[in-house]
Amino acid sequence: EPEVTQTPSHQVTQMGQEVILRCVPISNHLYFYWYRQILGQKVEFLVSFYNNEISEKSEIFDDQFSVERPDGSNFTLKIRSTKLEDSAMYFCASSGISSYNEQFFGPGTRLTVL
Amino acid sequence: AQKVTQAQTEISVVEKEDVTLDCVYETRDTTYYLFWYKQPPSGELVFLIRRNSFDEQNEISGRYSWNFQKSTSSFNFTITASQVVDSAVYFCALSYYNAGGTSYGKLTFGQGTILTVHP
């Protein structure tokens, strides 16, 4: 059964460092997303990506964040200069031919900023 | 703006009890989609169900059932004969669609309900 994969599973970084979180969405999906979940809190939308461009982003997704689909399979989230408050679980998701199809989530990357 | 409220923060039951998780939503959109996701202790988010705003039929899948009531803006989830493996955080979520094509599936999640099923 196809699934979304994410690497690494856990990333520890120093404040101010750049991190890149990687995702491989399900291969025939067209819509890609990043969400984050601060420990013990709800899941929050960061950004959606369709047709090689950002289609929607939240207030959280400021200039420190960027996304890219560098090839036909990977989807990355970059945080340029990490802050303590960026510590969270980051989930990648993808959905099929329609944006209102169910989204399938990856296992998440736990980011810890020290 | 869209909002999802799961008023029950935590629920604790004994195995074989039935349990209902409440979800109330707010949206101005006439076409929208409702979802339930399960987050077990391992942390991943597992899709359970999707419902569109035009389909108010209740749905049953094994021990799971969902009650969608547009009149009260609720989309409740019932687990019948709960099992220890049902212990997880359950999230209700909402996305909207508009004919202008400016919706790209953003999910708005509720705060989640922690369900603990004791043996």
Interface residues (C-beta under 8 A of the other chain):
Chain A: Y31 Y33 Y35 Q41 K42 V43 E44 F45 S48 Y50 S55 E56 S58 M89 F91 A93 S95 S99 Y100 N101 E102 Q103 F104 F105 G106 P107 G108
Chain B: Y33 F35 Y37 S42 G43 E44 L45 V46 F47 R50 N52 F91 A93 S95 Y97 T102 S103 Y104 G105 K106 L107 T108 F109 G110 Q111 G112
